[in-house]
Amino acid sequence: MQGIWSASVSELANEPVVKLLHSEACSSIWFSLAGNVKIGDTPIPEGVILLPVEKVSETVSLSPKSQLAGIRFQPAIGYGLIGQHFDQPTALTADPEHLPGLSQLYSNLKSDHDNVSRVNTLQRWLSRHFRLTKTIPGPLKQALESFNENATPGVLNEQIGVSQRHVERLFKHWMEMTPKQYQRILRVKRAIDYIREHSRANLAEVAHQFGFSDQAHMTRE
């Protein structure tokens, strides 16, 4: 699990709050508790909402009185627990086998009155229900860890002892993307994180540092 969170917008706000959601190839469960919420141009209904694997960055817009909470999974974990991919935000109709009690959790979150209470409710629920035992295949787990350490495909195949073709099949089945697409997402994330920490950095030098052909290439990505 990458994190749990809660967010709300005061009813006194004059306009929606808009934030950028960076892609990290993760998937999420959102608990849309109140207010008008959009991801891009897609309205998010109230309820337990299953989000697809993040492949591109999106904006989220929260109107006054909005209340949200969520669980964000590391890459591939969401599919391991839910057993299904989604092309768009989708309302949950039945509790998944490996995540029982989501509907009751939603009701409990609705009863909470602030973000701290909602985060505490999520923590208590996760401590009781969140168990990971070989949720994803070993070679996929090794591949993800190796890419996080910036391994090249050739080195990766030697490290995990399986063919490139097998790794590609695992990524397609569990994450609906290729290893190269995942590497692109990681490269953009690393560049963004670096620029956040070094706000005065020369962008042409940052582009070179993270393997982009030039600054314009980095900006497009």
N, C-alpha and C positions, 0 to 999 in steps of 0.2 A: 504494500500500500504506500502511495506517495504522500498522502495527506488527507486530513479532514478539515472542513472549514464551514463557516457560517457568515452570511452577509445580509445586511438590511439597509433600506433607504428610508429616511425619516419622511413622515407624511407632510412635513413642512417644506420639503425640498420643492424648488420651483420648476425643476426639469429632470428628466431621467439622468441617471449616472451611467456613463458608457465606459467600459474597460476593454482592453485588448487581452484576448486569451491566446497565448502563444502555443503553437503545436509542439508536443513532446512525444507524440505517438502513444499517448496514454488514453484510457477510457475512464468514464466517470458515471456515478449515479448522483443525480440531483434530486433534492427534495424541494419542489416548488411549492411554497407554503402560502404565499399571498402576493397580490400585485401583478402587474403586467411585465413579463420578462421576455426578451427576444435574444436569440443567438443569430447574428446577422439579420436577415429579414424573416426568420422563422419564429413565430410566437411559441412560447413554452407554456403548456397548460399546467394547472395545479395538479399535484400528484407526485408519484415516484417516477422519475424520468431517467431512462437509460440512454446515455450518449454514445455516439459512435467513436471509433478510434480517431484521434486528432491527426489529420494529415496536413492541414493548412491552418494558419492563424485565423481567428474569427473575433468579432466584437460581441460583447454581451451588453445589453441595455436593460437597466432596471428602473422602472418607474417609481415615483413616490409611493410609499407603503409596501414596497416589495420586500419579501423575506425569502431567503434561500439558504439551504445547507447542502453539503455534498461530501462524497467520498471519491477520492481520485486514486485509481489503481496504476501501478507501474505497467509498462508495456507488456501486453499479452495476458496479464493476470485477469482482466475483466472478462475476456473470452473464456478463460479457464474456469471461472466461477459461474458465469451466466450460460455458457455453452451456445452462444448465438452472437452473430454480428448484426449491427444495425446501420442502415444508410443515413438515418436522420434521427433526431431526438424522438424517443418512443416511450409512451406511457406504459408502465408495468401493469400487466393484467393478472399475474399470479406470481407468488414468491418463488424464485429459483431454488433448486434443490440445495445448492451449497450456500445460499444466503437466506435462511429462513427468517421470517418476522419482519421483513421490510415494510409491509403494510402497517404493522403495529408501531414500528419505529416512526413512520410518517405521522401517525396520530400523536405519538409522544412529542415529536418536534413541534407540531402545531400547538401543543399546550404550553410550550416554553415561551418566555416573554423577552428574551434577549439572546444575543449571539453567544455569550459565554455559556448560558444554560444549554443551548443547542449543541455546542461543541462537547460539553460534558455528557449530554445524552448520547451522542454518537460514540464517545469513548467507552461508555458503559456497555452499549450494545455490541461494539466491536470486541470488547474483552470477553464477551460471552459467546459470540457467534463466529468471529473471524478466525478460521483455522486454515492454514495452507500446508498441504502435504502433497508434494510433487504435483502442484497445480499445472505446471507447464513442463514439457519434455526437457530432459537434461541438456541435450545439444543446443536447444533454443536458448535456455538459460545461460549457457556458456557463451553462445554467440552474442547475446545482448550485453553480457558483462565485458566481453572482449571489445565490442564496438564502443562501449562506454570508456574503455581505456585506449581508444583510438587505434585499434589493431587494423591492419590492412587485410583484405580478403584472403591473400595467399597465406599470411601468418595465421589468420583465423582458422583456415582449414587444417593446418598443422596442429594447432592448439586443441581443437575439439575432436579431431580424428574422424570427421565425416566429410562427404563431398560438398562442393559448392552448390550443386544441384539440390542436394538434400536440405541444405540450409535455406535455399530459396523456397522450397516447398513448405518448410516449417513456417517461414515468415508469411507466406501467402495464406496459409490455413489459419494461423493464430492471430495475424495482425493485418491481413488484407493489404500488404505492401511488400515491396522487394527489399532486400538488405540495402541496396543502393539508396532507395528512397528513405529508409531509416537513417542511414548515414548522413544524408542531406539535412534531415531534420535536426540531427545531433549537431552538425556543423553550424547551422544557423543559431541554435540554442547557445552553443558555446560563444559564438561571436556576440550575441545579444548580452549574455551574462558579463562578458569582458567589457563591453562598452558601458554597461550600467556601472561597473566598478571603476572604470577609467573614462570618465566623461569627457576628458580633454584629449583622448587618444587620437592620433592621426588615422583617419579611416582607411586610407590607402595602405598603411602599414598593417592595420587590423586585417584587412582583406587578405594580404599576403600571409600573415601569421596563421590564418585559419584555412588556407588552401583555396581561396577564391582566385580566379584569374585576374581580377582587378576590382576596384571599388564599385564600379557600375554593376558587375556580376553579383557582388555581395548585396547591394541594394535591391536588385531584382529578386534575389532569393528571399 
